[in-house]
Each structure stands twice: as structure tokens, then as C-alpha cells.
């Protein structure tokens, strides 16, 4: 089955193709410092940290304390984790934070 994205368009394709061309952390830092504000990068990084803690069954209060994310943000990320496009699950598998068996549960 082919995934149908809600955000797919030519500009987003171009952005993702550019990201896929980055070779290492230094190139990522350089590109993202130019294309995003510091706050935007920090917000994305915070979301990844939140999802890592959610799959470790941390409470919203623990996650809020550790990351500074609001409970509304944590709830939105949790909803995406459970009912979204499975992008979080995909990257958590690639980071070896969850395995494929956990994804099927």
C-alpha cells in the first residue's frame, strides 16, 4: 500500500529531497540553522524527546518536567503516535528505541 500524505506537494518534496542529501550532523546543523529559526528547531527536537519518553511510559507530568513541553503538546504528540501516519514509530524503530514487534501490539 502506498502512503498518501496530507502535506505532500512539490515544495515539500523538494525540502525532503534536500534533507535526504545531508551527510552528517554538521551538515544538518548548518542547513537547519539557515532554514529554521532556533525556536523551530528546538520545538521539533522537543517533540522527538517527548515521543521517546511516551514510549517509555513516562507520565505527562514527568515528560513536562523533563522537556518543558506543555501537556497540550504532549497530548498532541501522543495522539500522533497512536493514530497518526506512523512516522514517529518509523523513526523510533530506526533509532532502536522500539522494535517492530512493539509497533504491532
DSSP file (Angstrom, degrees, kcal/mol; ACC not computed):
  #  RESIDUE AA STRUCTURE BP1 BP2  ACC     N-H-->O    O-->H-N    N-H-->O    O-->H-N    TCO  KAPPA ALPHA  PHI   PSI    X-CA   Y-CA   Z-CA
    1    1 A X              0   0    0      0, 0.0     2,-0.4     0, 0.0     0, 0.0   0.000 360.0 360.0 360.0 133.3    0.0    0.0    0.0
    2    2 A X        -     0   0    0      1,-0.0     2,-0.3     2,-0.0     0, 0.0  -0.730 360.0-121.3 -88.8 132.5    1.3    3.4   -0.9
    3    3 A X        -     0   0    0     -2,-0.4     2,-0.7     1,-0.0    -1,-0.0  -0.566  18.1-150.9 -75.7 132.0    1.1    6.1    1.8
    4    4 A X        -     0   0    0     -2,-0.3     2,-0.2     3,-0.0    -1,-0.0  -0.903  15.3-151.0-105.3 106.4   -0.9    9.2    0.9
    5    5 A X        -     0   0    0     -2,-0.7     3,-0.3     1,-0.1     0, 0.0  -0.485  14.7-146.8 -79.5 144.8    0.5   12.2    2.8
    6    6 A X  S    S+     0   0    0      1,-0.2    -1,-0.1    -2,-0.2    -2,-0.0   0.650 101.5  45.5 -79.4 -17.1   -1.7   15.1    3.8
    7    7 A X  S    S+     0   0    0      2,-0.0     5,-0.2     5,-0.0    -1,-0.2   0.401  81.3 130.9-107.0   1.3    1.2   17.5    3.3
    8    8 A X        +     0   0    0     -3,-0.3     2,-0.3     4,-0.1     3,-0.0  -0.362  22.4 127.0 -66.9 127.0    2.6   16.2    0.0
    9    9 A X  S  > S-     0   0    0     -2,-0.2     4,-2.6     1,-0.1     5,-0.2  -0.938  70.9 -88.6-161.1 176.5    3.3   18.8   -2.6
   10   10 A X  H  > S+     0   0    0     -2,-0.3     4,-2.4     1,-0.2     5,-0.1   0.877 123.2  50.9 -62.6 -40.3    6.2   19.8   -4.9
   11   11 A X  H  > S+     0   0    0      2,-0.2     4,-2.2     1,-0.2    -1,-0.2   0.913 112.2  46.3 -65.1 -41.9    7.7   22.2   -2.3
   12   12 A X  H  > S+     0   0    0      2,-0.2     4,-2.8     1,-0.2     5,-0.3   0.904 110.5  53.7 -68.0 -40.2    7.6   19.7    0.5
   13   13 A X  H  X S+     0   0    0     -4,-2.6     4,-2.7     1,-0.2    -2,-0.2   0.936 109.0  49.6 -55.6 -46.6    9.1   17.1   -1.9
   14   14 A X  H  X S+     0   0    0     -4,-2.4     4,-2.1     2,-0.2    -2,-0.2   0.905 111.2  49.2 -60.3 -42.9   12.0   19.5   -2.6
   15   15 A X  H  X S+     0   0    0     -4,-2.2     4,-2.4     2,-0.2    -2,-0.2   0.952 113.4  45.1 -61.3 -50.1   12.5   20.1    1.1
   16   16 A X  H  X S+     0   0    0     -4,-2.8     4,-2.3     1,-0.2    -2,-0.2   0.874 111.2  53.1 -65.7 -37.0   12.6   16.4    2.0
   17   17 A X  H  X S+     0   0    0     -4,-2.7     4,-0.7    -5,-0.3    -1,-0.2   0.903 109.7  49.6 -62.5 -39.7   14.9   15.6   -1.0
   18   18 A X  H >< S+     0   0    0     -4,-2.1     3,-1.0    -5,-0.2     4,-0.4   0.920 109.9  50.3 -64.0 -43.8   17.3   18.3    0.2
   19   19 A X  H >< S+     0   0    0     -4,-2.4     3,-1.6     1,-0.3    -2,-0.2   0.899 105.2  57.1 -61.5 -40.8   17.2   16.9    3.8
   20   20 A X  H 3< S+     0   0    0     -4,-2.3    -1,-0.3     1,-0.3    -2,-0.2   0.700  99.5  61.1 -64.6 -18.1   18.0   13.4    2.4
   21   21 A X  T << S+     0   0    0     -3,-1.0    -1,-0.3    -4,-0.7    -2,-0.2   0.606  78.2 107.9 -83.4 -12.2   21.1   14.8    0.7
   22   22 A X    <   -     0   0    0     -3,-1.6     3,-0.1    -4,-0.4    -3,-0.0  -0.464  51.5-166.1 -69.8 137.1   22.7   15.8    4.1
   23   23 A X        -     0   0    0     -2,-0.2     2,-0.3     1,-0.1    -1,-0.1   0.714  56.7  -0.5 -99.9 -23.9   25.6   13.5    5.1
   24   24 A X  S  > S-     0   0    0      1,-0.1     4,-2.0     0, 0.0     5,-0.1  -0.921  79.4 -83.3-158.0 177.1   26.3   14.2    8.7
   25   25 A X  H  > S+     0   0    0     -2,-0.3     4,-3.0     1,-0.2     5,-0.2   0.886 121.3  55.1 -60.2 -41.3   25.4   16.2   11.8
   26   26 A X  H  > S+     0   0    0      1,-0.2     4,-2.5     2,-0.2    -1,-0.2   0.929 108.9  47.5 -60.3 -44.2   27.5   19.2   10.9
   27   27 A X  H  > S+     0   0    0      2,-0.2     4,-2.6     1,-0.2    -1,-0.2   0.887 111.9  51.5 -63.6 -37.7   25.6   19.5    7.6
   28   28 A X  H  X S+     0   0    0     -4,-2.0     4,-3.0     2,-0.2     5,-0.3   0.943 110.3  48.2 -62.9 -47.8   22.3   19.1    9.4
   29   29 A X  H  X S+     0   0    0     -4,-3.0     4,-2.3     1,-0.2     5,-0.2   0.932 113.5  47.5 -57.8 -46.1   23.2   21.9   11.8
   30   30 A X  H  X S+     0   0    0     -4,-2.5     4,-1.2    -5,-0.2    -2,-0.2   0.928 116.0  43.1 -63.8 -45.5   24.3   24.2    9.0
   31   31 A X  H  X S+     0   0    0     -4,-2.6     4,-2.5     1,-0.2     3,-0.4   0.947 116.5  45.6 -66.1 -48.7   21.2   23.6    6.9
   32   32 A X  H  X S+     0   0    0     -4,-3.0     4,-2.1     1,-0.2    -1,-0.2   0.819 107.9  57.2 -70.1 -29.6   18.7   23.8    9.7
   33   33 A X  H  < S+     0   0    0     -4,-2.3    -1,-0.2    -5,-0.3    -2,-0.2   0.836 114.3  40.6 -65.8 -30.8   20.3   26.9   11.2
   34   34 A X  H  < S+     0   0    0     -4,-1.2    -2,-0.2    -3,-0.4    -1,-0.2   0.866 121.6  38.8 -82.5 -38.0   19.7   28.6    7.9
   35   35 A X  H  < S+     0   0    0     -4,-2.5     2,-0.3    -5,-0.1    -3,-0.2   0.745 118.3  39.6 -89.3 -23.6   16.3   27.2    7.0
   36   36 A X  S  < S-     0   0    0     -4,-2.1     2,-0.1    -5,-0.2     3,-0.0  -0.827  80.6-111.6-122.4 159.4   14.6   27.3   10.5
   37   37 A X     >  -     0   0    0     -2,-0.3     4,-2.1     1,-0.1     5,-0.2  -0.474  37.7-108.8 -77.6 163.5   14.6   29.7   13.4
   38   38 A X  H  > S+     0   0    0      1,-0.2     4,-2.6     2,-0.2     5,-0.2   0.915 121.5  52.9 -57.9 -43.4   16.3   28.4   16.6
   39   39 A X  H  > S+     0   0    0      1,-0.2     4,-2.4     2,-0.2    -1,-0.2   0.877 106.5  52.2 -62.1 -39.2   12.8   28.1   18.2
   40   40 A X  H  > S+     0   0    0      2,-0.2     4,-2.1     1,-0.2    -1,-0.2   0.928 111.7  45.3 -64.3 -44.8   11.6   26.0   15.3
   41   41 A X  H  X S+     0   0    0     -4,-2.1     4,-2.6     1,-0.2    -2,-0.2   0.923 113.8  50.0 -64.0 -43.5   14.5   23.5   15.6
   42   42 A X  H  X S+     0   0    0     -4,-2.6     4,-2.4     1,-0.2    -2,-0.2   0.881 109.2  52.1 -63.0 -38.0   14.1   23.4   19.4
   43   43 A X  H  X S+     0   0    0     -4,-2.4     4,-1.9     2,-0.2    -1,-0.2   0.907 111.4  46.1 -65.1 -42.2   10.4   22.7   19.1
   44   44 A X  H  X S+     0   0    0     -4,-2.1     4,-1.9     2,-0.2    -2,-0.2   0.923 113.3  49.4 -65.7 -44.0   11.0   19.8   16.7
   45   45 A X  H  X S+     0   0    0     -4,-2.6     4,-2.1     1,-0.2    -2,-0.2   0.890 109.0  53.3 -61.5 -39.6   13.7   18.4   18.9
   46   46 A X  H  X S+     0   0    0     -4,-2.4     4,-2.6     1,-0.2    -1,-0.2   0.901 105.8  53.6 -62.7 -41.1   11.4   18.7   21.9
   47   47 A X  H  X S+     0   0    0     -4,-1.9     4,-2.4     1,-0.2    -1,-0.2   0.899 108.0  49.8 -61.8 -41.0    8.7   16.7   20.1
   48   48 A X  H  X S+     0   0    0     -4,-1.9     4,-1.9     2,-0.2    -1,-0.2   0.913 111.2  49.2 -64.1 -41.5   11.2   13.9   19.4
   49   49 A X  H  X S+     0   0    0     -4,-2.1     4,-1.8     1,-0.2    -2,-0.2   0.907 109.9  52.1 -63.2 -41.3   12.2   13.9   23.1
   50   50 A X  H  X S+     0   0    0     -4,-2.6     4,-2.5     1,-0.2    -2,-0.2   0.931 109.1  48.9 -60.7 -46.9    8.6   13.8   24.2
   51   51 A X  H  X S+     0   0    0     -4,-2.4     4,-2.0     1,-0.2    -1,-0.2   0.873 107.8  55.1 -65.3 -35.2    7.8   10.8   22.0
   52   52 A X  H  X S+     0   0    0     -4,-1.9     4,-0.5     1,-0.2    -1,-0.2   0.898 111.7  44.5 -61.2 -39.5   10.8    8.9   23.3
   53   53 A X  H  <>S+     0   0    0     -4,-1.8     5,-2.2     1,-0.2     3,-0.5   0.848 108.3  57.6 -74.8 -34.2    9.5    9.4   26.8
   54   54 A X  H ><5S+     0   0    0     -4,-2.5     3,-1.8     1,-0.2    -2,-0.2   0.915 104.8  50.4 -61.0 -42.8    6.0    8.5   25.9
   55   55 A X  H 3<5S+     0   0    0     -4,-2.0    -1,-0.2     1,-0.3    -2,-0.2   0.676 104.5  58.6 -72.7 -14.1    7.1    5.1   24.6
   56   56 A X  T 3<5S-     0   0    0     -4,-0.5    -1,-0.3    -3,-0.5    -2,-0.2   0.284 118.8-116.0 -90.5   8.9    8.9    4.6   27.9
   57   57 A X  T < 5 +     0   0    0     -3,-1.8    -3,-0.2     1,-0.2    -2,-0.1   0.784  55.9 164.5  62.0  31.2    5.5    5.1   29.6
   58   58 A X      < -     0   0    0     -5,-2.2    -1,-0.2     1,-0.1     2,-0.1  -0.482  39.7-109.8 -71.9 150.1    6.5    8.2   31.4
   59   59 A X     >  -     0   0    0     -2,-0.1     4,-2.6     1,-0.1     5,-0.2  -0.362  23.9-111.1 -76.2 161.3    3.6   10.3   32.8
   60   60 A X  H  > S+     0   0    0      1,-0.2     4,-3.0     2,-0.2     5,-0.2   0.899 120.7  53.7 -57.8 -39.7    2.6   13.6   31.3
   61   61 A X  H  > S+     0   0    0      2,-0.2     4,-2.4     1,-0.2    -1,-0.2   0.921 109.4  46.9 -63.0 -44.0    3.9   15.3   34.5
   62   62 A X  H  > S+     0   0    0      2,-0.2     4,-2.4     1,-0.2    -1,-0.2   0.917 114.6  47.1 -63.2 -42.6    7.3   13.6   34.2
   63   63 A X  H  X>S+     0   0    0     -4,-2.6     4,-2.8     2,-0.2     5,-0.5   0.916 111.2  50.9 -65.9 -43.2    7.6   14.5   30.5
   64   64 A X  H  X5S+     0   0    0     -4,-3.0     4,-2.1    -5,-0.2    -1,-0.2   0.917 113.0  46.5 -59.0 -44.6    6.5   18.1   31.2
   65   65 A X  H  <5S+     0   0    0     -4,-2.4    -2,-0.2    -5,-0.2    -1,-0.2   0.899 117.5  42.2 -64.7 -41.6    9.2   18.4   33.9
   66   66 A X  H  <5S+     0   0    0     -4,-2.4    -2,-0.2    -5,-0.2    -1,-0.2   0.844 129.8  22.4 -77.1 -34.3   11.9   16.8   31.8
   67   67 A X  H  <5S-     0   0    0     -4,-2.8    -3,-0.2    -5,-0.2    -2,-0.2   0.678  90.5-126.4-109.1 -21.2   11.2   18.5   28.5
   68   68 A X     << +     0   0    0     -4,-2.1    -4,-0.2    -5,-0.5     2,-0.1   0.483  59.9 145.6  82.7   2.2    9.3   21.7   29.3
   69   69 A X        -     0   0    0     -6,-0.5    -1,-0.3   -23,-0.1    -2,-0.1  -0.462  51.5-115.3 -72.4 144.6    6.6   20.7   26.8
   70   70 A X     >  -     0   0    0     -2,-0.1     4,-2.5     1,-0.1     5,-0.2  -0.363  22.5-113.9 -73.7 159.7    3.1   21.6   27.7
   71   71 A X  H  > S+     0   0    0      1,-0.2     4,-2.6     2,-0.2     5,-0.2   0.839 119.1  57.6 -63.7 -30.8    0.5   18.9   28.4
   72   72 A X  H  > S+     0   0    0      2,-0.2     4,-2.2     1,-0.2    -1,-0.2   0.918 108.4  45.5 -63.9 -42.4   -1.3   20.0   25.2
   73   73 A X  H  > S+     0   0    0      2,-0.2     4,-2.4     1,-0.2    -2,-0.2   0.920 113.2  49.6 -65.2 -44.2    1.8   19.4   23.2
   74   74 A X  H  X S+     0   0    0     -4,-2.5     4,-2.6     1,-0.2    -2,-0.2   0.916 111.3  49.6 -61.0 -43.5    2.4   16.0   24.9
   75   75 A X  H  X S+     0   0    0     -4,-2.6     4,-2.4     2,-0.2    -1,-0.2   0.906 110.4  49.8 -62.7 -43.0   -1.2   15.1   24.2
   76   76 A X  H  X S+     0   0    0     -4,-2.2     4,-2.2     2,-0.2    -1,-0.2   0.901 112.5  47.4 -63.1 -41.6   -1.0   16.0   20.5
   77   77 A X  H  X S+     0   0    0     -4,-2.4     4,-2.7     2,-0.2    -2,-0.2   0.905 111.0  51.4 -66.7 -41.4    2.2   14.0   20.2
   78   78 A X  H  X S+     0   0    0     -4,-2.6     4,-2.1     2,-0.2    -2,-0.2   0.900 109.4  50.5 -61.4 -41.2    0.6   11.0   21.9
   79   79 A X  H  X S+     0   0    0     -4,-2.4     4,-3.1     2,-0.2     5,-0.3   0.914 112.0  47.2 -63.4 -43.1   -2.3   11.2   19.6
   80   80 A X  H  X S+     0   0    0     -4,-2.2     4,-1.9     1,-0.2     6,-0.5   0.891 110.1  53.6 -65.1 -38.6    0.0   11.3   16.6
   81   81 A X  H  < S+     0   0    0     -4,-2.7    -1,-0.2     1,-0.2    -2,-0.2   0.904 120.6  31.5 -60.6 -41.9    2.0    8.4   18.0
   82   82 A X  H  < S+     0   0    0     -4,-2.1    -2,-0.2    -5,-0.2    -1,-0.2   0.787 138.4  16.2 -89.7 -29.7   -1.2    6.3   18.3
   83   83 A X  H  < S+     0   0    0     -4,-3.1    -3,-0.2    -5,-0.2    -2,-0.2   0.297 103.1  94.4-130.0   8.7   -3.3    7.5   15.4
   84   84 A X  S  < S-     0   0    0     -4,-1.9    -3,-0.1    -5,-0.3    -4,-0.1   0.210  95.7 -67.4 -88.5-151.5   -1.0    9.3   13.1
   85   85 A X        -     0   0    0      1,-0.0    -4,-0.1   -82,-0.0    -5,-0.1   0.316  66.8-111.8 -85.8   6.7    0.9    8.4    9.9
   86   86 A X  S  > S+     0   0    0     -6,-0.5     4,-2.2     3,-0.0     5,-0.1   0.635  80.0 129.8  68.9  17.0    3.3    6.1   11.9
   87   87 A X  H  > S+     0   0    0      2,-0.2     4,-2.2     1,-0.2     5,-0.2   0.897  71.6  50.1 -66.0 -40.2    6.2    8.5   11.3
   88   88 A X  H  > S+     0   0    0      2,-0.2     4,-2.6     1,-0.2     5,-0.2   0.942 111.5  48.3 -62.5 -45.7    7.1    8.5   15.0
   89   89 A X  H  > S+     0   0    0      1,-0.2     4,-2.1     2,-0.2    -2,-0.2   0.898 109.9  53.8 -61.3 -40.3    7.1    4.7   15.1
   90   90 A X  H  X S+     0   0    0     -4,-2.2     4,-2.0     1,-0.2    -1,-0.2   0.937 113.0  40.9 -59.8 -48.7    9.2    4.5   12.0
   91   91 A X  H  X S+     0   0    0     -4,-2.2     4,-1.9     1,-0.2    -1,-0.2   0.852 111.6  56.0 -73.5 -32.4   11.9    6.8   13.4
   92   92 A X  H  <>S+     0   0    0     -4,-2.6     5,-3.1    -5,-0.2     6,-1.3   0.868 109.2  48.4 -65.4 -34.9   11.8    5.2   16.9
   93   93 A X  H ><5S+     0   0    0     -4,-2.1     3,-1.5     3,-0.2    -2,-0.2   0.921 110.7  49.9 -66.7 -44.2   12.4    1.8   15.2
   94   94 A X  H 3<5S+     0   0    0     -4,-2.0    -2,-0.2     1,-0.3    -1,-0.2   0.807 111.0  49.7 -65.4 -28.6   15.3    3.3   13.2
   95   95 A X  T 3<5S-     0   0    0     -4,-1.9    -1,-0.3    -5,-0.1    -2,-0.2   0.392 114.1-121.2 -86.5   2.7   16.7    4.7   16.4
   96   96 A X  T < 5S+     0   0    0     -3,-1.5    -3,-0.2     2,-0.2    -2,-0.1   0.816  79.7 122.5  59.1  34.2   16.3    1.3   18.1
   97   97 A X  S   <S+     0   0    0     -5,-3.1     2,-0.3     1,-0.3    -4,-0.2   0.780  81.5  15.0 -91.7 -34.4   14.1    2.7   20.7
   98   98 A X  S    S-     0   0    0     -6,-1.3    -1,-0.3    -9,-0.2    -2,-0.2  -0.941  78.7-134.7-129.7 158.4   11.2    0.4   19.8
   99   99 A X    >>  -     0   0    0     -2,-0.3     4,-1.4    -3,-0.1     3,-0.6  -0.662  31.6-101.7-107.8 171.5   11.3   -2.8   17.8
  100  100 A X  H 3> S+     0   0    0      1,-0.2     4,-1.1    -2,-0.2    -1,-0.1   0.819 119.2  59.9 -62.4 -31.5    8.9   -3.9   15.1
  101  101 A X  H 3> S+     0   0    0      1,-0.2     4,-0.6     2,-0.2     3,-0.4   0.895 103.4  51.3 -63.0 -39.6    7.1   -6.3   17.4
  102  102 A X  H X4 S+     0   0    0     -3,-0.6     3,-0.9     1,-0.2    -1,-0.2   0.864 104.4  58.3 -63.8 -35.5    6.2   -3.4   19.7
  103  103 A X  H 3< S+     0   0    0     -4,-1.4    -1,-0.2     1,-0.2    -2,-0.2   0.814 104.3  51.5 -65.2 -29.8    4.8   -1.5   16.8
  104  104 A X  H 3<        0   0    0     -4,-1.1    -1,-0.2    -3,-0.4    -2,-0.2   0.615 360.0 360.0 -83.7 -12.8    2.3   -4.3   16.0
  105  105 A X    <<        0   0    0     -3,-0.9    -1,-0.2    -4,-0.6    -2,-0.1   0.486 360.0 360.0 -71.2 360.0    1.0   -4.5   19.6
